[in-house]
Amino acid sequence: MLGLIQRVNFAKVEVDKNIVGEIEHGILALIGLESTDTQKQAEKLIQKILAFRIFDDADGKMNLSVADKNGGLLLVSQFTLVAETDKGTRPGFSRGMPPKEAELVFNNLVNFAKESYPKVQSGIFGANMQVTLCNDGPVTFTLKT
């Protein structure tokens, strides 16, 4: 399971020109699910995202988490994160979790996040989404479980 997290000043997800998820200062997390991923890994990833210290403290050091800052968390499924890109010029997707199973894991991940933290929004699994964001820093990390 991969999570590409970005510290953002704001982020939103639209589907059919309707905003389905939106946060102010916080983390935009793009989530890629591989065929071997489990719900336990999803919960571990959420816990890590919520505790990952990428926000500045009073001394300007990255020492605070999104929870410490009371920021938002926007979760967006993105199967292209798990693409094989090491050979050729066309990505392969054989490592990705099948869509029906991935939808269940992603939705459970979102539910776990909402139970763990009050400021969680999400995109819609499998939808054609338009994501708008302002990366703060820029600060971007890849997390893997």
Residue pairs with C-beta under 8 A, 6 or more apart in sequence:
1 31
1 32
1 33
1 34
1 37
1 41
1 42
1 45
1 144
1 145
2 31
2 32
2 34
2 81
2 82
2 142
2 143
2 144
3 29
3 30
3 31
3 32
3 45
3 48
3 49
3 142
3 143
3 144
3 145
4 29
4 30
4 32
4 78
4 81
4 140
4 141
4 142
4 143
5 27
5 28
5 29
5 30
5 49
5 52
5 54
5 140
5 141
5 142
5 143
6 27
6 28
6 29
6 133
6 135
6 138
6 139
6 140
7 26
7 27
7 54
7 55
7 135
7 136
7 137
7 138
7 139
7 140
8 23
8 25
8 26
8 27
8 28
8 74
8 133
8 134
8 135
8 136
9 24
9 25
9 134
9 135
9 136
10 22
10 23
10 24
10 25
10 133
10 134
11 22
11 23
11 26
11 28
11 72
11 74
11 131
11 132
11 133
11 134
12 19
12 21
12 22
12 23
12 74
12 131
12 132
12 133
13 19
13 20
13 21
13 22
13 74
13 76
13 121
13 122
13 123
13 124
13 129
13 130
13 131
13 132
14 20
14 129
14 130
14 132
15 123
15 124
15 127
15 128
15 129
15 130
20 122
20 123
20 124
20 127
20 129
21 74
21 75
21 76
21 121
21 122
21 123
22 74
22 121
23 71
23 72
23 73
23 74
23 119
23 121
24 71
24 72
25 69
25 71
25 72
25 136
26 66
26 69
26 71
26 72
26 73
26 74
26 119
27 49
27 54
27 66
27 71
27 72
27 73
27 74
28 74
28 76
28 131
28 133
29 49
29 73
29 74
29 75
29 76
30 76
30 77
30 78
30 81
31 45
31 75
31 76
31 77
31 78
31 81
31 106
31 109
32 77
32 78
32 79
32 80
32 81
32 82
32 96
33 77
33 79
33 82
33 96
33 97
33 102
33 105
33 106
34 82
34 95
34 96
34 97
35 95
35 96
35 97
35 98
37 97
37 105
37 145
38 105
39 105
39 108
39 109
41 145
42 105
42 106
42 108
42 109
42 112
42 145
43 109
43 112
44 145
45 109
45 143
45 145
46 109
46 112
46 113
46 116
47 116
48 143
48 145
49 66
49 73
49 143
50 65
50 66
50 67
50 73
50 113
50 116
50 117
51 65
51 67
52 65
52 66
52 141
52 143
53 62
53 63
53 64
53 65
53 68
54 62
54 65
54 66
54 139
54 141
55 62
55 63
55 64
55 65
55 66
55 68
55 69
55 71
56 62
56 63
56 64
57 63
57 64
62 139
66 72
66 73
66 117
67 117
70 119
71 119
72 119
72 120
72 121
73 113
73 117
73 119
73 120
73 121
74 120
74 121
74 122
74 123
75 106
75 109
75 110
75 113
75 120
75 121
75 122
75 123
76 122
76 123
76 129
76 131
77 102
77 106
77 123
77 125
77 126
79 93
79 96
79 97
79 102
80 91
80 93
82 93
82 95
82 96
82 97
83 91
83 92
83 93
83 95
83 96
84 91
84 92
84 93
84 94
84 95
85 91
85 92
96 102
97 105
99 126
102 125
103 125
103 126
106 125
107 125
110 120
110 122
113 120
114 120
123 129
123 131
